[in-house]
Amino acid sequence: MKGDSRMSWKEKKEVKWLVMTILVLLLFYLLSLNRSWFQPIGVVLNAVFFPFAVTGVLYYLFRPLVEWLERRKTPRSIAVLLVFLVIGLSLAGIMMTAGPFFQKQFVSFVAQVPEMVEFVADGIESIRNEQQALAPPIRDAIPNLSQEIGSEWNRYAGSIASSMLRVFNWMSNALFVLGLVPFILFYALKDGDKLISKMMGLAPSSYREHVPPLLKDLDDTLSSFIRGKAVISLVVGSLLLAGYSIIGLEYALVLAVIGMLANIVPFFGPVIGAAPAVLVALIQDPVKALYVILVTIIIQQIEGNFISPQIMGKTMDIHPVTVIVLIIVAGSLSGLIGILIVVPVYAVVKVFIKHGRRIFHA
């Protein structure tokens, strides 16, 4: 039939976004070939990224509380100060209650890291010895597992070490960041609602009517992603802590925090977060490693099928294959920072394209 040869609206939409993804990836590739041109810009962005990124996350997390107080006739500035007071008291309470216990576990966990590295190395050596003991025809017919595992381990260990070095470099500027973020956050929470009027003043008069819906769509997208990720990571961390405690895993609190933070990384986060727990379990009791894997699978099924759909909804409706490709490309170009921001950046680009098509086809 004639109608069968035509693409449906859904199919046309998928093709459109596929083409856009390819074009974006091509742009990233061309930029990577000339990355030296952008090195000065990269230095400036690295200097300002962390404080403004932290401020942006905190802004979207605590803005609902400021708006809730404002709806109850609290002046905006007083509402922001009350939120700052709540944040300070909450942090002080956490540090006084869970802080010493977490510090004790963390110091013990860090002390065991060399043992975990040695355990992995011994495992690779054991595979090498087992493979060498096989008959030559069989040994030649199967892949050199020890060499492949060893090379992969070295590659990922180097990548992890590089990321950790960047984290420590950021932490070296912690005093500057901690001193700067509260000031930026205060004015963002106090005057953030005035952004639309300021943006409308900058826009050409013929496009001013399109600015409010564009900014609202951007705001909804970013707020849904940041708040959703924060809530989901907190829930996953709590479930991991409960699961690790039930099976009697050592360093349960530290490993649950690692899993909670790793959950921020799209798609690959659960695997990254579970790896240290599996290593600790293997050293403590090999059977317990199976329990850790089982706990991780159960929690991820709960998160993927019940928690994320309820919290994130359809706001960040991005195909999993697109997410994987974006993560791989962003990771190769920008490392950890690129992996963390590529999904919301892609979502923001989608919003601009959607509103751009609406404006220019109006």
Wavefront OBJ file of the C-alpha trace (Angstrom):
o trace
v 0.000 0.000 0.000
v 1.042 3.536 -0.607
v 0.812 4.497 3.057
v 3.184 1.719 4.077
v 6.060 3.244 2.090
v 5.926 6.479 4.036
v 7.772 6.980 7.290
v 5.631 7.586 10.341
v 5.983 10.778 12.379
v 7.932 8.868 15.050
v 10.310 7.410 12.455
v 10.904 10.856 10.916
v 11.645 12.232 14.389
v 14.152 9.461 15.109
v 15.911 10.023 11.760
v 16.031 13.763 12.417
v 17.687 13.335 15.801
v 20.051 10.699 14.418
v 21.221 13.131 11.725
v 21.620 15.869 14.324
v 23.643 13.553 16.560
v 25.953 12.671 13.651
v 26.454 16.350 12.836
v 27.222 17.176 16.473
v 29.724 14.300 16.651
v 31.320 15.498 13.423
v 31.653 18.966 14.930
v 33.285 17.487 18.050
v 35.688 15.537 15.827
v 36.684 18.636 13.869
v 37.207 20.534 17.114
v 39.378 17.700 18.453
v 41.633 17.983 15.392
v 42.216 21.644 16.210
v 42.026 21.499 20.003
v 45.247 23.546 20.336
v 43.342 26.580 19.024
v 40.998 26.368 21.999
v 43.611 25.676 24.693
v 43.558 29.246 26.114
v 39.761 29.108 26.252
v 39.979 25.710 27.936
v 42.273 27.083 30.646
v 39.784 29.851 31.428
v 36.818 27.458 31.380
v 38.576 25.023 33.718
v 39.238 27.881 36.131
v 35.622 29.050 36.271
v 33.782 25.802 35.541
v 33.892 24.217 38.973
v 32.547 27.107 41.101
v 29.830 27.981 38.597
v 28.877 24.324 38.074
v 28.565 23.812 41.837
v 26.562 27.025 42.086
v 24.234 25.918 39.284
v 23.564 22.569 40.920
v 22.929 24.133 44.342
v 20.717 26.796 42.744
v 18.344 24.248 41.250
v 18.393 22.121 44.405
v 17.518 24.916 46.840
v 15.447 27.267 44.687
v 12.193 25.360 45.428
v 12.754 25.963 49.153
v 13.314 29.700 48.573
v 10.154 29.894 46.452
v 8.212 27.958 49.108
v 9.235 30.485 51.764
v 8.481 33.387 49.419
v 4.949 32.080 48.819
v 4.477 32.320 52.589
v 5.148 36.075 52.517
v 8.849 35.816 53.406
v 10.955 38.478 51.657
v 13.211 36.958 49.013
v 16.477 38.007 50.678
v 15.347 36.691 54.070
v 14.225 33.445 52.438
v 17.677 32.973 50.884
v 19.371 33.632 54.238
v 17.063 31.117 55.937
v 17.956 28.531 53.295
v 21.659 29.212 53.902
v 21.040 28.712 57.627
v 19.280 25.391 56.977
v 22.145 24.245 54.723
v 24.752 25.177 57.341
v 22.905 23.467 60.195
v 22.323 20.353 58.054
v 25.994 20.104 57.090
v 27.045 20.631 60.710
v 24.654 17.907 61.863
v 25.931 15.451 59.252
v 29.561 16.201 60.114
v 28.933 15.743 63.834
v 26.953 12.503 63.523
v 28.186 10.581 60.473
v 31.458 12.440 59.936
v 33.690 10.568 62.429
v 32.305 7.171 61.372
v 32.797 7.966 57.680
v 36.325 9.281 58.285
v 37.285 6.096 60.138
v 35.939 3.899 57.334
v 37.503 6.064 54.634
v 40.993 5.984 56.199
v 40.771 2.206 56.552
v 39.501 1.839 52.986
v 42.311 3.965 51.543
v 44.833 1.893 53.494
v 43.476 -1.250 51.791
v 43.674 0.163 48.242
v 47.228 -1.211 47.667
v 45.971 -4.637 48.731
v 43.125 -4.406 46.212
v 45.540 -3.423 43.430
v 47.804 -6.342 44.363
v 44.772 -8.661 44.380
v 43.902 -7.668 40.799
v 47.532 -8.094 39.716
v 47.659 -11.558 41.298
v 44.445 -12.478 39.489
v 45.930 -11.434 36.149
v 49.092 -13.417 36.908
v 46.993 -16.469 37.839
v 45.167 -16.281 34.504
v 48.518 -16.031 32.734
v 49.846 -19.123 34.535
v 46.688 -21.126 33.850
v 46.840 -20.267 30.172
v 50.538 -21.161 29.927
v 49.788 -24.585 31.437
v 47.441 -25.492 28.564
v 48.521 -27.568 25.601
v 50.090 -25.424 22.832
v 47.295 -25.986 20.255
v 44.650 -24.967 22.799
v 46.748 -22.078 24.122
v 47.267 -20.728 20.617
v 43.607 -21.136 19.697
v 42.215 -18.976 22.524
v 42.881 -15.271 23.098
v 45.657 -14.216 25.431
v 43.296 -13.315 28.255
v 45.955 -12.249 30.711
v 47.512 -9.846 28.233
v 44.139 -8.396 27.221
v 42.952 -8.049 30.829
v 46.287 -6.582 31.853
v 46.271 -4.004 29.085
v 42.665 -3.059 29.838
v 43.461 -2.808 33.552
v 46.455 -0.569 32.859
v 44.427 1.619 30.517
v 41.518 2.080 32.905
v 43.796 2.404 35.921
v 45.632 5.193 34.098
v 42.343 6.868 33.212
v 41.116 6.618 36.808
v 44.432 7.959 38.108
v 44.237 10.887 35.676
v 40.686 11.679 36.779
v 41.670 11.454 40.438
v 44.589 13.818 39.777
v 42.168 16.329 38.292
v 39.925 15.965 41.328
v 42.866 16.680 43.640
v 43.790 19.683 41.493
v 40.250 20.974 41.938
v 40.451 20.305 45.672
v 43.636 22.364 45.852
v 41.431 25.364 44.986
v 38.823 24.349 47.569
v 39.274 27.431 49.750
v 38.767 29.702 46.749
v 35.721 27.734 45.596
v 34.169 27.536 49.064
v 34.637 31.265 49.429
v 33.209 32.089 45.999
v 30.248 29.702 45.698
v 28.127 31.096 48.582
v 28.312 34.632 47.156
v 27.373 33.519 43.641
v 24.642 31.261 45.018
v 23.176 34.039 47.181
v 22.742 36.423 44.247
v 21.558 33.608 41.972
v 18.811 32.649 44.431
v 17.988 36.280 45.172
v 17.869 37.640 41.602
v 17.435 34.518 39.457
v 13.781 35.292 38.807
v 14.811 38.544 37.101
v 16.693 36.682 34.374
v 13.766 36.551 31.936
v 13.234 40.320 31.943
v 16.969 40.941 31.467
v 17.176 38.425 28.616
v 14.148 39.993 26.950
v 15.910 43.360 27.063
v 18.935 41.911 25.256
v 16.937 40.085 22.583
v 15.933 41.813 19.314
v 12.415 43.239 19.504
v 11.117 40.848 16.820
v 12.109 37.820 18.907
v 11.278 39.005 22.430
v 7.996 37.163 22.588
v 9.851 33.883 22.055
v 12.353 34.405 24.897
v 10.098 33.512 27.895
v 8.980 30.095 26.556
v 12.570 29.294 25.499
v 13.976 30.160 28.933
v 11.160 28.302 30.678
v 11.842 25.183 28.609
v 15.582 25.440 29.350
v 14.862 25.961 33.035
v 12.512 22.966 33.168
v 15.059 20.766 31.387
v 17.988 21.673 33.636
v 15.965 21.609 36.850
v 14.475 18.205 35.995
v 17.915 16.776 35.226
v 19.743 18.207 38.257
v 17.018 17.597 40.827
v 16.204 14.223 39.335
v 19.841 13.117 39.356
v 20.300 14.346 42.924
v 17.214 12.542 44.231
v 17.949 9.354 42.293
v 21.599 9.287 43.428
v 20.559 9.864 47.047
v 17.991 7.052 46.886
v 20.474 4.703 45.187
v 23.111 5.538 47.809
v 20.654 4.820 50.631
v 19.637 1.493 49.063
v 23.289 0.548 48.546
v 24.075 1.354 52.180
v 21.151 -0.804 53.325
v 22.105 -3.659 50.989
v 25.820 -3.591 51.864
v 25.002 -3.462 55.574
v 22.635 -6.427 55.306
v 25.262 -8.641 53.638
v 27.928 -7.476 56.118
v 30.247 -5.797 53.621
v 33.180 -3.869 55.055
v 33.315 -0.088 54.454
v 29.592 -0.135 53.631
v 29.167 3.627 54.132
v 32.210 4.588 52.022
v 31.283 2.170 49.234
v 27.664 3.385 49.257
v 28.879 7.000 48.920
v 31.135 5.952 46.029
v 28.161 4.232 44.374
v 25.972 7.292 44.959
v 28.523 9.650 43.367
v 29.245 7.252 40.494
v 25.521 7.117 39.737
v 25.840 10.706 38.490
v 27.804 9.361 35.505
v 25.242 8.427 32.828
v 24.839 4.779 31.822
v 28.221 3.498 33.062
v 27.925 4.927 36.590
v 26.466 1.822 38.294
v 29.266 -0.392 36.956
v 31.929 2.108 38.042
v 30.365 2.409 41.485
v 30.035 -1.347 41.981
v 33.643 -2.172 41.036
v 35.257 -1.125 44.378
v 32.541 -2.960 46.320
v 33.143 -6.156 44.342
v 36.899 -5.913 44.969
v 36.376 -5.404 48.711
v 33.967 -8.351 48.779
v 36.406 -10.604 46.911
v 39.110 -9.856 49.483
v 36.720 -10.256 52.407
v 34.849 -13.338 51.138
v 34.609 -14.373 47.450
v 31.024 -15.559 47.929
v 30.103 -12.103 49.198
v 31.086 -10.662 45.795
v 28.096 -12.494 44.320
v 25.898 -10.842 46.947
v 27.295 -7.435 45.982
v 26.532 -8.077 42.315
v 23.036 -9.274 43.238
v 22.414 -6.183 45.389
v 23.633 -3.924 42.565
v 21.403 -5.627 39.978
v 18.326 -5.452 42.219
v 18.869 -1.762 43.039
v 19.468 -0.872 39.384
v 16.276 -2.663 38.384
v 14.366 -0.724 41.038
v 15.996 2.529 39.934
v 15.499 1.933 36.213
v 11.922 0.660 36.346
v 10.366 2.565 39.247
v 12.450 5.484 40.552
v 13.780 7.164 37.389
v 10.490 7.031 35.425
v 8.669 8.668 38.337
v 11.270 11.377 38.973
v 12.753 12.129 35.546
v 9.667 11.393 33.450
v 10.007 12.221 29.754
v 11.903 15.492 30.191
v 15.295 13.902 29.428
v 13.973 11.549 26.755
v 17.256 10.622 25.044
v 17.829 7.277 23.379
v 20.329 5.045 25.276
v 22.468 4.568 22.141
v 22.744 8.357 21.802
v 23.794 8.590 25.468
v 26.526 5.966 24.970
v 27.917 7.697 21.883
v 27.839 11.106 23.576
v 29.662 9.764 26.647
v 32.373 8.091 24.552
v 32.981 11.209 22.460
v 32.818 13.645 25.386
v 35.085 11.433 27.498
v 37.724 11.273 24.761
v 37.634 15.051 24.261
v 37.113 16.458 27.757
v 37.572 13.589 30.202
v 35.493 13.447 33.361
v 34.019 16.939 32.968
v 32.768 16.125 29.478
v 31.153 12.894 30.649
v 29.305 14.695 33.447
v 27.937 17.573 31.365
v 27.407 16.039 27.917
v 23.853 14.771 28.549
v 22.415 18.052 29.931
v 24.292 20.013 27.236
v 22.763 17.769 24.574
v 19.322 18.272 26.117
v 19.834 22.052 26.105
v 20.875 21.939 22.441
v 17.679 20.018 21.678
v 15.636 22.755 23.357
v 17.359 25.476 21.314
v 16.822 23.553 18.076
v 13.162 22.921 18.897
v 12.476 26.581 19.631
v 14.650 27.708 16.695
v 12.582 25.667 14.274
v 9.408 27.043 15.836
v 10.634 30.646 15.533
v 11.964 30.499 11.975
v 9.036 28.443 10.646
v 6.454 30.695 12.291
l 1 2 3 4 5 6 7 8 9 10 11 12 13 14 15 16 17 18 19 20 21 22 23 24 25 26 27 28 29 30 31 32 33 34 35 36 37 38 39 40 41 42 43 44 45 46 47 48 49 50 51 52 53 54 55 56 57 58 59 60 61 62 63 64 65 66 67 68 69 70 71 72 73 74 75 76 77 78 79 80 81 82 83 84 85 86 87 88 89 90 91 92 93 94 95 96 97 98 99 100 101 102 103 104 105 106 107 108 109 110 111 112 113 114 115 116 117 118 119 120 121 122 123 124 125 126 127 128 129 130 131 132 133 134 135 136 137 138 139 140 141 142 143 144 145 146 147 148 149 150 151 152 153 154 155 156 157 158 159 160 161 162 163 164 165 166 167 168 169 170 171 172 173 174 175 176 177 178 179 180 181 182 183 184 185 186 187 188 189 190 191 192 193 194 195 196 197 198 199 200 201 202 203 204 205 206 207 208 209 210 211 212 213 214 215 216 217 218 219 220 221 222 223 224 225 226 227 228 229 230 231 232 233 234 235 236 237 238 239 240 241 242 243 244 245 246 247 248 249 250 251 252 253 254 255 256 257 258 259 260 261 262 263 264 265 266 267 268 269 270 271 272 273 274 275 276 277 278 279 280 281 282 283 284 285 286 287 288 289 290 291 292 293 294 295 296 297 298 299 300 301 302 303 304 305 306 307 308 309 310 311 312 313 314 315 316 317 318 319 320 321 322 323 324 325 326 327 328 329 330 331 332 333 334 335 336 337 338 339 340 341 342 343 344 345 346 347 348 349 350 351 352 353 354 355 356 357 358 359 360 361 362
